[in-house]
Amino acid sequence: MVRRTRKCDAIEENRSLDAKVSSEISQQTQWMLAVRDERDRAAFAKLFDHFAPRLKGFAIRSGASNAHAEEIVQEVLLAVWHKASQFDPHRAQVSAWLYQIARNKQIDQFRKEDRPLPEVLLVEEDDTPDADQILALEQETQELHTALGKLNPEQRELIEQTYLGELSHSNIESLTGLPLGTIKSRIRLGMARLRHEMKGLR
């Protein structure tokens, strides 16, 4: 009977802590708690819509191709659903938890391919991005998309093929039929314009 009472007390204490935390955490973390505790599919859909583009931007900035970044997003959000019981709001906001999962998956992929880790991933294994880092990363990703949108279509397409699609100049030449000199010139001018636009957004 004493053991049962202690167990009940522990459950009530955890509920009390969660209630206290829920008043202090982000909306996204509250969605995560609904997924963890109630297997709430609507809350999971909100998490997906909110974090999918942000995680994709993070993956691309960390060296992933566009296609690989999309795979990472799918893997991370599947992990969120299947490993929701591991989430602890007392230790981290859901944003930090998701970015850490994404980072770990990218590190695994780079090691599998025997590729050097990009500088953005060269941090301590147990280090979790803090809120300021995440906010800055999301802002930079948004600025990049905004700046790309200001380029003319020809420049934007070639830059995306080169840096996001990881195509070589010769690959692009075969794909588009454009002369190699034209491709290089458009990319050079596009990158100069992109840097100018990025400065103007800050």
Accessible surface in RSA format (square Angstrom, percent):
REM  Atomic radii and reference values for relative SASA: ProtOr
REM  Chains: A
REM  Algorithm: Lee & Richards
REM  Probe-radius: 1.40
REM  Slices: 20
REM RES _ NUM      All-atoms   Total-Side   Main-Chain    Non-polar    All polar
REM                ABS   REL    ABS   REL    ABS   REL    ABS   REL    ABS   REL
RES MET A   1   182.79  94.7 138.01  91.3  44.78 106.6 122.46 104.1  60.33  79.9
RES VAL A   2    97.80  64.4  94.69  85.7   3.11   7.5  96.80  84.1   1.00   2.7
RES ARG A   3   205.57  86.3 200.46 102.2   5.11  12.2  78.25 106.9 127.32  77.2
RES ARG A   4   165.62  69.5 159.33  81.2   6.29  15.0  44.58  60.9 121.04  73.4
RES THR A   5    64.47  45.9  60.95  61.8   3.52   8.4  51.09  68.6  13.38  20.2
RES ARG A   6   170.32  71.5 164.23  83.7   6.09  14.5  54.19  74.1 116.13  70.4
RES LYS A   7   139.23  67.9 132.81  81.5   6.41  15.3  81.59  73.4  57.64  61.4
RES CYS A   8    57.87  43.8  56.37  62.9   1.49   3.5  21.21  53.7  36.65  39.5
RES ASP A   9    84.55  59.2  79.16  78.8   5.39  12.7  27.01  63.6  57.54  57.4
RES ALA A  10    49.58  45.6  45.46  70.1   4.12   9.4  48.64  68.5   0.94   2.5
RES ILE A  11    71.57  40.7  70.41  52.5   1.16   2.8  71.42  51.4   0.15   0.4
RES GLU A  12    96.54  55.4  93.39  70.7   3.15   7.5  42.41  82.0  54.12  44.2
RES GLU A  13   111.23  63.9 104.91  79.4   6.32  15.0  36.39  70.4  74.84  61.1
RES ASN A  14    86.75  59.8  86.70  83.8   0.05   0.1  20.13  48.5  66.62  64.4
RES ARG A  15   152.95  64.2 146.20  74.5   6.74  16.1  52.27  71.4 100.67  61.0
RES SER A  16    71.42  60.4  60.54  80.8  10.88  25.1  30.56  65.1  40.86  57.2
RES LEU A  17    74.23  41.3  73.69  52.7   0.54   1.4  74.23  52.1   0.00   0.0
RES ASP A  18    34.65  24.3  33.76  33.6   0.89   2.1  16.02  37.7  18.63  18.6
RES ALA A  19    63.80  58.7  49.45  76.3  14.36  32.7  56.29  79.3   7.51  19.9
RES LYS A  20   134.86  65.8 125.89  77.2   8.97  21.4  77.28  69.6  57.59  61.3
RES VAL A  21    18.82  12.4  18.82  17.0   0.00   0.0  18.82  16.3   0.00   0.0
RES SER A  22    40.24  34.0  35.73  47.7   4.51  10.4  20.14  42.9  20.09  28.2
RES SER A  23    93.71  79.2  51.89  69.2  41.82  96.3  51.14 108.9  42.57  59.6
RES GLU A  24   123.39  70.8  87.89  66.5  35.50  84.5  42.44  82.1  80.95  66.1
RES ILE A  25    20.68  11.8   6.63   4.9  14.05  33.9   7.64   5.5  13.04  35.4
RES SER A  26    42.94  36.3  30.09  40.2  12.85  29.6  38.56  82.1   4.38   6.1
RES GLN A  27    93.96  52.5  86.08  62.9   7.88  18.8  32.92  70.1  61.04  46.3
RES GLN A  28    37.10  20.7  37.10  27.1   0.00   0.0   1.56   3.3  35.54  27.0
RES THR A  29     0.18   0.1   0.18   0.2   0.00   0.0   0.18   0.2   0.00   0.0
RES GLN A  30    69.93  39.1  63.26  46.2   6.68  15.9  11.50  24.5  58.43  44.3
RES TRP A  31    44.35  17.8  43.86  21.2   0.49   1.1  41.40  22.1   2.95   4.8
RES MET A  32     0.00   0.0   0.00   0.0   0.00   0.0   0.00   0.0   0.00   0.0
RES LEU A  33    18.07  10.1  17.25  12.3   0.81   2.0  17.65  12.4   0.41   1.1
RES ALA A  34    20.72  19.1  17.34  26.8   3.38   7.7  20.07  28.3   0.65   1.7
RES VAL A  35     0.00   0.0   0.00   0.0   0.00   0.0   0.00   0.0   0.00   0.0
RES ARG A  36    52.92  22.2  35.71  18.2  17.21  41.0   9.92  13.6  43.00  26.1
RES ASP A  37    88.12  61.7  52.09  51.9  36.02  85.2  27.53  64.8  60.59  60.4
RES GLU A  38   125.74  72.2  97.61  73.8  28.14  67.0  39.22  75.9  86.52  70.6
RES ARG A  39   103.12  43.3  92.45  47.1  10.67  25.4  59.81  81.7  43.30  26.2
RES ASP A  40    45.00  31.5  38.21  38.0   6.79  16.1  10.46  24.6  34.54  34.4
RES ARG A  41   180.26  75.7 171.89  87.6   8.37  19.9  63.73  87.1 116.52  70.6
RES ALA A  42    66.33  61.0  53.70  82.9  12.62  28.7  61.93  87.2   4.39  11.6
RES ALA A  43     6.49   6.0   4.51   7.0   1.98   4.5   5.86   8.3   0.63   1.7
RES PHE A  44    40.72  20.4  40.72  25.2   0.00   0.0  40.72  24.7   0.00   0.0
RES ALA A  45    50.06  46.0  45.64  70.4   4.43  10.1  49.93  70.3   0.14   0.4
RES LYS A  46   107.36  52.4 103.31  63.4   4.05   9.6  54.22  48.8  53.14  56.6
RES LEU A  47     0.03   0.0   0.03   0.0   0.00   0.0   0.03   0.0   0.00   0.0
RES PHE A  48    63.11  31.6  63.11  39.1   0.00   0.0  63.11  38.3   0.00   0.0
RES ASP A  49   107.39  75.2  89.31  88.9  18.08  42.8  31.66  74.5  75.73  75.5
RES HIS A  50    47.44  25.9  41.46  28.8   5.98  15.3  24.82  25.6  22.63  26.3
RES PHE A  51     1.86   0.9   1.86   1.2   0.00   0.0   1.86   1.1   0.00   0.0
RES ALA A  52    16.15  14.8  14.82  22.9   1.32   3.0  15.33  21.6   0.82   2.2
RES PRO A  53    77.37  56.4  65.88  60.1  11.48  41.7  71.75  59.2   5.61  34.9
RES ARG A  54    78.83  33.1  72.77  37.1   6.06  14.4  13.92  19.0  64.91  39.3
RES LEU A  55     0.00   0.0   0.00   0.0   0.00   0.0   0.00   0.0   0.00   0.0
RES LYS A  56    56.34  27.5  56.34  34.6   0.00   0.0  28.76  25.9  27.59  29.4
RES GLY A  57     3.89   4.8   0.00   N/A   3.89   4.8   3.15   8.6   0.74   1.7
RES PHE A  58    12.87   6.4  12.78   7.9   0.09   0.2  12.78   7.7   0.09   0.3
RES ALA A  59     0.00   0.0   0.00   0.0   0.00   0.0   0.00   0.0   0.00   0.0
RES ILE A  60    27.31  15.5  17.45  13.0   9.86  23.8  17.45  12.6   9.86  26.8
RES ARG A  61   105.13  44.1  74.72  38.1  30.41  72.4  16.73  22.9  88.40  53.6
RES SER A  62     0.41   0.3   0.34   0.5   0.07   0.2   0.07   0.2   0.34   0.5
RES GLY A  63    29.49  36.4   0.00   N/A  29.49  36.4  25.51  70.0   3.98   8.9
RES ALA A  64     5.41   5.0   0.00   0.0   5.41  12.3   1.87   2.6   3.53   9.4
RES SER A  65    21.95  18.6  20.04  26.8   1.91   4.4  10.80  23.0  11.15  15.6
RES ASN A  66    53.07  36.6  53.07  51.3   0.00   0.0  10.10  24.3  42.98  41.5
RES ALA A  67    65.73  60.4  59.99  92.6   5.74  13.0  62.61  88.2   3.12   8.3
RES HIS A  68    34.96  19.1  33.18  23.1   1.79   4.6  21.98  22.6  12.99  15.1
RES ALA A  69     0.00   0.0   0.00   0.0   0.00   0.0   0.00   0.0   0.00   0.0
RES GLU A  70    81.74  46.9  80.16  60.6   1.58   3.8  25.25  48.8  56.49  46.1
RES GLU A  71    99.33  57.0  95.36  72.1   3.97   9.5  34.98  67.7  64.35  52.5
RES ILE A  72     2.44   1.4   2.44   1.8   0.00   0.0   2.44   1.8   0.00   0.0
RES VAL A  73     8.45   5.6   8.45   7.6   0.00   0.0   8.45   7.3   0.00   0.0
RES GLN A  74    94.92  53.1  94.31  68.9   0.61   1.4  32.61  69.4  62.31  47.3
RES GLU A  75    81.63  46.9  77.42  58.6   4.21  10.0  29.71  57.5  51.92  42.4
RES VAL A  76     0.00   0.0   0.00   0.0   0.00   0.0   0.00   0.0   0.00   0.0
RES LEU A  77     1.85   1.0   1.85   1.3   0.00   0.0   1.85   1.3   0.00   0.0
RES LEU A  78   102.08  56.8 101.58  72.7   0.50   1.2 101.61  71.4   0.47   1.3
RES ALA A  79    11.60  10.7   6.08   9.4   5.52  12.6  10.96  15.4   0.63   1.7
RES VAL A  80     0.05   0.0   0.05   0.0   0.00   0.0   0.05   0.0   0.00   0.0
RES TRP A  81    39.07  15.7  38.96  18.9   0.11   0.3  20.61  11.0  18.47  30.0
RES HIS A  82   132.63  72.5 101.35  70.4  31.28  80.0  69.36  71.5  63.27  73.6
RES LYS A  83   100.84  49.2  99.46  61.0   1.38   3.3  47.44  42.7  53.40  56.9
RES ALA A  84     0.97   0.9   0.28   0.4   0.69   1.6   0.28   0.4   0.69   1.8
RES SER A  85    97.05  82.0  70.03  93.5  27.03  62.3  47.65 101.5  49.40  69.2
RES GLN A  86   122.65  68.6  95.48  69.8  27.18  64.7  37.35  79.5  85.30  64.7
RES PHE A  87     4.25   2.1   1.07   0.7   3.18   8.3   1.27   0.8   2.98   8.5
RES ASP A  88    50.41  35.3  45.34  45.1   5.07  12.0  18.46  43.4  31.95  31.9
RES PRO A  89    11.74   8.6   0.29   0.3  11.45  41.6   0.34   0.3  11.40  70.9
RES HIS A  90    89.60  49.0  52.29  36.3  37.31  95.4  49.27  50.8  40.32  46.9
RES ARG A  91   206.93  86.9 169.67  86.5  37.26  88.7  53.01  72.4 153.92  93.3
RES ALA A  92    30.50  28.0  19.83  30.6  10.68  24.3  30.03  42.3   0.47   1.2
RES GLN A  93    68.03  38.0  63.65  46.5   4.38  10.4  37.10  79.0  30.93  23.5
RES VAL A  94     0.27   0.2   0.27   0.2   0.00   0.0   0.27   0.2   0.00   0.0
RES SER A  95    26.02  22.0  25.91  34.6   0.11   0.2  12.13  25.8  13.88  19.4
RES ALA A  96    11.17  10.3  11.17  17.2   0.00   0.0  11.17  15.7   0.00   0.0
RES TRP A  97    43.61  17.5  41.90  20.3   1.70   4.0  26.44  14.1  17.16  27.8
RES LEU A  98     0.03   0.0   0.03   0.0   0.00   0.0   0.03   0.0   0.00   0.0
RES TYR A  99     0.89   0.4   0.89   0.5   0.00   0.0   0.58   0.4   0.31   0.4
RES GLN A 100    25.50  14.3  25.50  18.6   0.00   0.0  22.88  48.7   2.62   2.0
RES ILE A 101    27.51  15.7  26.43  19.7   1.08   2.6  27.48  19.8   0.03   0.1
RES ALA A 102     0.00   0.0   0.00   0.0   0.00   0.0   0.00   0.0   0.00   0.0
RES ARG A 103     6.12   2.6   6.12   3.1   0.00   0.0   5.49   7.5   0.63   0.4
RES ASN A 104    58.98  40.7  57.62  55.7   1.36   3.3  21.41  51.5  37.57  36.3
RES LYS A 105    60.30  29.4  54.48  33.4   5.82  13.9  14.48  13.0  45.83  48.8
RES GLN A 106     0.00   0.0   0.00   0.0   0.00   0.0   0.00   0.0   0.00   0.0
RES ILE A 107     3.99   2.3   3.99   3.0   0.00   0.0   3.99   2.9   0.00   0.0
RES ASP A 108    84.82  59.4  79.78  79.4   5.03  11.9  24.67  58.1  60.14  60.0
RES GLN A 109    46.32  25.9  45.21  33.0   1.10   2.6   3.74   8.0  42.57  32.3
RES PHE A 110     5.33   2.7   5.32   3.3   0.01   0.0   5.33   3.2   0.00   0.0
RES ARG A 111   140.00  58.8 119.25  60.8  20.76  49.4  54.15  74.0  85.86  52.0
RES LYS A 112   163.23  79.6 126.02  77.3  37.20  88.6  87.21  78.5  76.02  81.0
RES GLU A 113    79.40  45.6  53.80  40.7  25.60  61.0  35.59  68.8  43.81  35.8
RES ASP A 114   133.11  93.2 110.79 110.3  22.32  52.8  30.60  72.0 102.51 102.2
RES ARG A 115    92.76  38.9  82.11  41.9  10.64  25.3  31.98  43.7  60.78  36.8
RES PRO A 116   120.54  87.9 103.02  93.9  17.52  63.7 114.37  94.4   6.17  38.3
RES LEU A 117    39.00  21.7  22.51  16.1  16.49  41.5  22.51  15.8  16.49  44.4
RES PRO A 118    34.01  24.8  21.73  19.8  12.27  44.6  34.01  28.1   0.00   0.0
RES GLU A 119   151.04  86.7 137.41 104.0  13.63  32.4  50.86  98.4 100.18  81.8
RES VAL A 120    63.59  41.8  41.90  37.9  21.69  52.3  51.07  44.4  12.52  34.0
RES LEU A 121     1.28   0.7   0.27   0.2   1.00   2.5   0.27   0.2   1.00   2.7
RES LEU A 122   110.75  61.7  83.93  60.0  26.82  67.4  88.73  62.3  22.02  59.2
RES VAL A 123    71.73  47.2  50.54  45.8  21.19  51.1  60.78  52.8  10.95  29.7
RES GLU A 124   136.56  78.4 130.57  98.8   5.99  14.3  51.85 100.3  84.71  69.2
RES GLU A 125    89.85  51.6  81.47  61.6   8.38  20.0  55.79 107.9  34.06  27.8
RES ASP A 126   138.40  96.9 111.63 111.1  26.77  63.3  40.59  95.5  97.81  97.6
RES ASP A 127    65.82  46.1  57.94  57.7   7.87  18.6  13.91  32.7  51.91  51.8
RES THR A 128    51.98  37.0  39.10  39.6  12.88  30.7  19.58  26.3  32.40  49.0
RES PRO A 129    26.18  19.1  22.58  20.6   3.60  13.1  24.48  20.2   1.70  10.5
RES ASP A 130    78.90  55.3  71.09  70.8   7.82  18.5  41.85  98.5  37.05  37.0
RES ALA A 131    75.44  69.4  62.72  96.8  12.72  28.9  66.53  93.7   8.91  23.6
RES ASP A 132   111.63  78.2 105.86 105.4   5.77  13.7  30.10  70.8  81.52  81.3
RES GLN A 133   100.27  56.1  91.50  66.9   8.78  20.9  38.02  80.9  62.25  47.2
RES ILE A 134    10.43   5.9   9.53   7.1   0.90   2.2  10.43   7.5   0.00   0.0
RES LEU A 135   115.89  64.5 114.51  81.9   1.39   3.5 115.72  81.3   0.17   0.5
RES ALA A 136    47.10  43.3  42.74  66.0   4.35   9.9  46.65  65.7   0.45   1.2
RES LEU A 137    23.03  12.8  20.51  14.7   2.52   6.3  22.54  15.8   0.49   1.3
RES GLU A 138    38.69  22.2  31.53  23.9   7.16  17.0  13.10  25.3  25.59  20.9
RES GLN A 139   102.80  57.5  96.05  70.2   6.76  16.1  30.93  65.8  71.87  54.5
RES GLU A 140    54.89  31.5  53.72  40.6   1.17   2.8  10.07  19.5  44.82  36.6
RES THR A 141    12.63   9.0  12.51  12.7   0.12   0.3  11.69  15.7   0.94   1.4
RES GLN A 142   113.71  63.6 112.32  82.1   1.39   3.3  46.24  98.4  67.48  51.2
RES GLU A 143    15.49   8.9  14.36  10.9   1.13   2.7  11.67  22.6   3.82   3.1
RES LEU A 144    43.71  24.3  43.71  31.3   0.00   0.0  43.71  30.7   0.00   0.0
RES HIS A 145    96.37  52.7  86.04  59.8  10.32  26.4  58.54  60.3  37.82  44.0
RES THR A 146    49.54  35.2  39.23  39.8  10.31  24.6  36.91  49.6  12.62  19.1
RES ALA A 147     0.00   0.0   0.00   0.0   0.00   0.0   0.00   0.0   0.00   0.0
RES LEU A 148     9.08   5.1   9.08   6.5   0.00   0.0   9.08   6.4   0.00   0.0
RES GLY A 149    52.10  64.2   0.00   N/A  52.10  64.2  26.71  73.3  25.39  56.9
RES LYS A 150    99.86  48.7  81.55  50.0  18.32  43.6  54.51  49.1  45.35  48.3
RES LEU A 151     6.21   3.5   0.00   0.0   6.21  15.6   0.24   0.2   5.97  16.1
RES ASN A 152    64.68  44.6  57.66  55.7   7.02  16.9  32.00  77.0  32.68  31.6
RES PRO A 153    84.69  61.7  82.52  75.2   2.17   7.9  82.84  68.4   1.85  11.5
RES GLU A 154    83.62  48.0  79.70  60.3   3.93   9.3  30.47  58.9  53.15  43.4
RES GLN A 155    21.63  12.1  21.63  15.8   0.00   0.0   1.20   2.5  20.44  15.5
RES ARG A 156    70.97  29.8  70.97  36.2   0.00   0.0   7.42  10.1  63.55  38.5
RES GLU A 157    93.15  53.5  91.14  69.0   2.00   4.8  27.45  53.1  65.70  53.6
RES LEU A 158     4.38   2.4   4.38   3.1   0.00   0.0   4.38   3.1   0.00   0.0
RES ILE A 159     6.60   3.8   6.60   4.9   0.00   0.0   6.60   4.7   0.00   0.0
RES GLU A 160    63.73  36.6  61.76  46.7   1.97   4.7  13.65  26.4  50.09  40.9
RES GLN A 161    28.43  15.9  25.57  18.7   2.86   6.8  17.12  36.4  11.32   8.6
RES THR A 162    25.35  18.0  16.84  17.1   8.50  20.3  16.84  22.6   8.50  12.9
RES TYR A 163   118.72  55.4  98.47  56.0  20.25  52.7  72.89  54.8  45.83  56.5
RES LEU A 164    30.42  16.9  30.42  21.8   0.00   0.0  30.42  21.4   0.00   0.0
RES GLY A 165    35.31  43.5   0.00   N/A  35.31  43.5  20.71  56.8  14.60  32.7
RES GLU A 166    99.93  57.4  70.82  53.6  29.11  69.3  32.98  63.8  66.95  54.7
RES LEU A 167    57.32  31.9  53.29  38.1   4.03  10.1  53.79  37.8   3.54   9.5
RES SER A 168    54.13  45.7  42.16  56.3  11.97  27.6  49.93 106.3   4.20   5.9
RES HIS A 169    59.82  32.7  56.15  39.0   3.67   9.4  40.97  42.2  18.85  21.9
RES SER A 170    65.26  55.1  61.93  82.7   3.33   7.7  42.41  90.3  22.85  32.0
RES ASN A 171    74.02  51.0  69.39  67.1   4.63  11.2   7.87  18.9  66.15  63.9
RES ILE A 172     0.00   0.0   0.00   0.0   0.00   0.0   0.00   0.0   0.00   0.0
RES GLU A 173    65.97  37.9  63.55  48.1   2.42   5.8  15.22  29.4  50.75  41.4
RES SER A 174   101.90  86.1  64.58  86.2  37.32  86.0  43.78  93.2  58.12  81.4
RES LEU A 175   118.91  66.2  87.38  62.5  31.52  79.2  92.77  65.2  26.13  70.3
RES THR A 176    53.28  37.9  17.93  18.2  35.36  84.3  25.66  34.5  27.63  41.8
RES GLY A 177    64.43  79.5   0.00   N/A  64.43  79.5  33.78  92.7  30.65  68.6
RES LEU A 178    45.45  25.3  44.64  31.9   0.80   2.0  44.86  31.5   0.59   1.6
RES PRO A 179    83.12  60.6  74.69  68.1   8.43  30.6  82.93  68.5   0.18   1.1
RES LEU A 180    65.88  36.7  62.63  44.8   3.24   8.2  62.63  44.0   3.24   8.7
RES GLY A 181    50.85  62.7   0.00   N/A  50.85  62.7  38.71 106.2  12.14  27.2
RES THR A 182    45.91  32.7  38.92  39.5   6.99  16.7  21.59  29.0  24.32  36.8
RES ILE A 183     0.00   0.0   0.00   0.0   0.00   0.0   0.00   0.0   0.00   0.0
RES LYS A 184    97.33  47.5  93.91  57.6   3.41   8.1  45.46  40.9  51.86  55.2
RES SER A 185    36.40  30.8  36.16  48.3   0.24   0.6  17.68  37.6  18.72  26.2
RES ARG A 186    71.61  30.1  71.54  36.5   0.06   0.2  14.19  19.4  57.41  34.8
RES ILE A 187    10.98   6.2  10.98   8.2   0.00   0.0  10.98   7.9   0.00   0.0
RES ARG A 188   148.50  62.3 142.34  72.6   6.16  14.7  73.41 100.3  75.09  45.5
RES LEU A 189   100.06  55.7  96.49  69.0   3.57   9.0  96.67  67.9   3.39   9.1
RES GLY A 190     0.00   0.0   0.00   N/A   0.00   0.0   0.00   0.0   0.00   0.0
RES MET A 191    42.95  22.2  42.95  28.4   0.00   0.0  42.62  36.2   0.33   0.4
RES ALA A 192    50.19  46.1  42.60  65.7   7.60  17.3  44.02  62.0   6.17  16.4
RES ARG A 193    99.11  41.6  94.20  48.0   4.91  11.7  33.88  46.3  65.23  39.5
RES LEU A 194    13.57   7.6  13.57   9.7   0.00   0.0  13.57   9.5   0.00   0.0
RES ARG A 195   134.90  56.6 131.81  67.2   3.10   7.4  61.97  84.7  72.93  44.2
RES HIS A 196   124.95  68.3 120.33  83.6   4.62  11.8  71.69  73.9  53.25  62.0
RES GLU A 197    23.47  13.5  21.92  16.6   1.55   3.7   0.88   1.7  22.58  18.4
RES MET A 198    31.58  16.4  31.57  20.9   0.01   0.0  31.58  26.8   0.00   0.0
RES LYS A 199   157.09  76.6 143.55  88.1  13.54  32.2  87.77  79.0  69.32  73.8
RES GLY A 200    66.96  82.6   0.00   N/A  66.96  82.6  36.90 101.3  30.06  67.3
RES LEU A 201    58.99  32.9  33.71  24.1  25.28  63.5  37.83  26.6  21.16  56.9
RES ARG A 202   176.76  74.2 111.50  56.8  65.26 155.4  80.48 110.0  96.27  58.3
END  Absolute sums over single chains surface
CHAIN  1 A    12504.6      10685.6       1819.0       6553.7       5950.9
END  Absolute sums over all chains
TOTAL         12504.6      10685.6       1819.0       6553.7       5950.9
